[in-house]
Structure formats: structure tokens, C-alpha cells
Amino acid sequence: MTAKQINHLLHPKYNKRKNSNYLFFTRMEDCLVCKSLNTEAHHVWCSGGRSGNDFLAVPLCCFHHREYHDKGHDTFEDKNNLDLSTEIIKLLIKYIVLKEKK
């Protein structure tokens, strides 16, 4: 397998799905690291500075959002004892459950 093929397996191109309601919901959640209420929706997987799939966003305060970009994905997860893939799934489940209650 070539390096390009391996990279594609590790970082596949996701469909860019936009959903302003989900981004609003994400921003209303506490920061995953410090529990601050003032959060931004961080798109975990995107390319070239473009925002990616809105359903792959997690809430991070401004400080931890910057830390993510400064340190990189793996270092950020290790330092803060997080698995962002798991956090994305938990957030999606919470969103779906809340929508079903309405």
C-alpha cells in the first residue's frame, strides 16, 4: 500500500453536511476539556482550512480550540485524555434523543 492510500484510509474525505441547528446545539454544550459554557463548534475532520461535516463538530472553548490547532489532533487527545470520535458519537446521540422528545 502506498503512503497516499494509507493516508486516505486514516483520513477519508467526508461528505460536507451542513446543519446550522446542529452547530447551534454543539455551541450550547460545555467545553469537552474545561466545562466552560462559552464554546465554539470545532470541526474535527476537515481539510485545507475549510469547515467539514457539521455533524463531526465538538464543543471547545476558545482556549482549547486554539490548543487543538496548535498541538494537533493526537497530542490534544492524549494531553486531555479524550477520544474525539467517541465524543462525536455521544453528542450525536444526545442531539437525536433531544429532537425525538420535541
Steps between C-alpha positions, in 0.01 A plus 500: 500500500626846416525782752218680317271196531579463869435872557163469325404210727600694809343828383222428249323787328172552678188633338460862599169509676385838623252539783477831684266351764757237591778759519282713730436192717875426509583856607248473786692205649783532753862491386615137494815589694424772757117499502488871411159610372646736239579259215566485129413213267831342397483291181718200582569385145529756225755584238674808372354735759148432380235400747397141458194300588305687770405168660869440573532806725568511873469782755827660607559830678715756319812400698467126433398557137827690449690231692360234265627689195836577661576148627321284244234232529694216665689716750180683596314172560787353702557811712131537583421129524234524229385286211335753269340226288318373809405855596352559154286186532382595850408849382309365198304260723411784738385715207284221356341422838421868561346535153280194556365648826370808314 
